[in-house]
Amino acid sequence: MLTHAQVWTGVDRLAARAGLTPSGLARCAGLDPTTFNPSKRVIDRGSRLRWPSTESLAKALAAVRVTFEDFAALATGAAIGRSVPLIGFAQAGADGFFDDAGFPVGQGWQEVTFPGVEDTHAYALEISGESMLPVFRPGDRIVVAPNESPRRGDRVVVKTLAGEVMVKELSVLRPDHIILRSFNPDYEDRRIRVSELAWMARVVWASQ
């Protein structure tokens, strides 16, 4: 059974995994932004512990696509996970590392372990350069799930037919084009025709 401290630790780690604050996680789940605030975890001047409701926790897990089993692992610090192939972000645009569907293939991949990865074709990229600051820094690792359908607001890895690979936020998803929001204000947002896309995959985890 999870303790009060473990449940709230799980909420904080769940938010961090999604690149959000506890308030941002609540908003993402359609809840009042203060639902998971630290100030609400102990009430009556510290005399009574407050727990997140089952409904609010379920909505948060659904919003970031995390199972309760993985939440429990986050809460307790359990090392639940599986190995996924890893390459450097700079290599991702080269030929021979992905098939036409965006699945990892070929040689040159390392192996790393991440928790809560269900996609059998998932892989990891190690970030390089500063174009993704402040969200992702050089050396951060992201796990990408090519079998999951990206939704508006998701962080995604996109490869164009011209061979360009980028990590951005999917802000517009239309039948004929997408718009990708840059994390770094020094870089412009991108509008890309669907006909120009080789593939697009959802980022499901970040190790920072």
Protein Blocks (a to p, Z undefined) as FASTA:
>chain_A
ZZfklmmmmmmmmmmmnopafklmmmmnopafklmgmklmpgghhiaccdddfklmmmmm
mmnopafklmmmmmnopacddddddddfklmmpghiacfkopaedehiacdddehiablk
bccdddedjklpckbcghiacdddfkbccdehiacddddfkopacddddfbdcfkbccdd
dfblkbccddddfklpfbdcddfbdcZZ
